[in-house]
């Protein structure tokens, strides 16, 4: 999960100056088909990584919470700490899901840009 966050953040930081310039000027800094293909395939790769991370994060958190809830050996104090931890894990997975959705939108828009350029 952490690796997917780092890779997504790095790709996002790489794309931000180009997107800001395009939003302000209405034209691309690098007006080349290869750069559009880089955006297109980069979005697809990041989308796959984020989809995998979202599924794993929600799945593991749900399984671990179910496992700890079913255990009779845990005191109420420790169980409340576990519940806090799992709640934070669900929030983290939720942010990954939001990132997945926004990269999905980015992937669709880069698909339009590639087909428009060809």
C-alpha positions, 0 to 999 in steps of 0.5 A, spaced: 500 500 500 505 504 501 509 503 495 502 504 491 502 511 494 509 513 493 509 511 486 502 515 485 505 521 488 511 521 484 507 520 478 502 526 480 508 530 482 511 529 475 504 531 471 502 537 475 507 542 472 504 540 465 497 540 467 498 547 470 501 550 464 495 546 460 490 549 464 493 556 464 495 557 457 490 552 453 496 549 450 501 543 452 508 544 453 511 538 450 506 537 444 509 531 442 505 524 440 510 520 444 509 525 451 501 523 450 502 516 449 507 516 456 501 520 459 496 515 456 500 508 458 502 512 465 495 513 467 493 506 465 499 503 470 498 507 476 490 506 475 492 498 475 497 499 481 491 503 485 486 498 484 490 493 486 492 497 493 485 499 494 482 491 494 488 489 498 487 495 503 480 493 504 480 486 504 486 485 509 483 490 513 476 487 513 479 480 514 484 482 520 478 486 523 474 480 523 479 476 526 480 480 532 473 481 533 472 473 533 478 472 538 476 471 545 483 472 548 483 480 547 481 485 553 476 490 552 482 496 552 486 492 547 480 491 543 478 498 543 485 500 540 485 495 535 478 498 533 482 505 532 487 502 528 482 499 523 478 505 523 485 509 521 486 503 516 479 504 513 480 511 512 487 510 508 484 505 504 478 510 502 484 515 500 487 510 496 480 509 493 479 517 492 486 516 488 483 511 484 477 514 482 481 521 480 486 517 476 480 513 472 478 520 470 485 522 468 486 516 464 479 517 460 481 524 459 488 522 456 485 517 452 481 523 449 487 527 448 491 521 444 485 519 440 484 527 438 492 527 436 492 521 432 
